[in-house]
Amino acid sequence: MFISNAYAQAATSSVESSLTSFLPIILMFVVLYFLMIRPQMKRQKEQKAMMEALAKGDEVVTAGGILGKVTKVTDAYVTVEVAEGTEAIVQKAAISTLLPKGTIKSL
């Protein structure tokens, strides 16, 4: 009628061994989160804040490497003056870096 002690111990050890076998996989996901996913989310948040803070007179670098001064900002596009009297319209997402004021001296 009763389960012998040998059977009860075998069932307990199999549960522990299956949990121990999943431990490396769980640990890999935790490391993946802290090394890849979390920094990427932080970078995206900083990029979004930079795009929302764009204003007339800011000096920027586009994704294509063009340096210029922002002359007009709309919801989706930014007009960038790349040379005296020469303007280019680019998408806000194409702005990669916001430069400190006075970096571009030739404009």
N, C-alpha and C positions, 0 to 999 in steps of 0.2 A: 503494500500500500504506500509506503513512504519512499521517497526518492533517496537513493543512497548518496553518501557524501561525495563520492568520486564523481558522480554525474553533476552535482551542483557545482563543484569546483571547476569542472571542465567548461560549463556554460559561462561562468564568471570570467574565466581567463580568455575565452574567445571574444567577449565583448570588449575587454581591455585591449586585446591585441588589434582588433579592428579600429578602435579609437586611436591607438598608437600608429597605425599605418596611415591614417588620414592627417596626422599631425604635420608631416612635412609639406603636404599640399596646402593646408591652411596657413602655415608659416610662409610659404611662397607668395600667397595672395596678399598677406599683410605687408611683406617686403615690397611687392609690386606696387601696392597702393602708396606707400611712403616714398618710393624712389621715382615713380613715373606719373601716377595719376594726380597726386596732390600738387606737385610742382606745376604740372600743366594747367590745372584749374586755377592756380594762383596767377600764372602768366596770362591766361585768358581774361581774368578779372582785371588785371592791370592794363591790358590792351584796351578793354572796353571802357575803362575809366578815362584813359588817355584820349580815345576817340570822342567821348562825350565832352571832354574839356577843351577841345580844339576851339580856338578863337582867332579872329582877324589879327594879323601881325605875328603869329607864331611861326617859328622856323622849323621845317619838317624835312624828313627824308622819306621818300616813297619806297615801295617794295622793289621798284626798278632801279633804285639808287639815285634818283633825281632829287637834288636839294632845291628848296624854294621857300618862299614866304607865303603864308596863307593870306589871301585877299578876300575870300568870301566862303562862308560855311552854310550849307543847307542840310537837310535831313540825311541824305545819302551821299552827297558829293561835296568836294572841297575844290575851290579854285586856288591854284598855286602859281605864284609868279616865279618863273625860273630864270628870267633875265629881264632887263629893263624893257617894259612894254610887251613881254611875252608871257602869256598865261596858259596853263594847262589845267583841264578839269579832270580830277581823279576821284575814284570812290574813296569813301572814308576808310574802308577796310584796307586800302592800298597804302595808307600811311603807316610806316613801320616804326619811326622814331620821332620823338619831339626833341628838338635841339634847344640848348640854352640860348637866350636872347643874345644877339651880337655875334653869333658863330659865322653867319654868312655876311661877308663884308662887301662883296662885289655887287650886290643888288642896289 
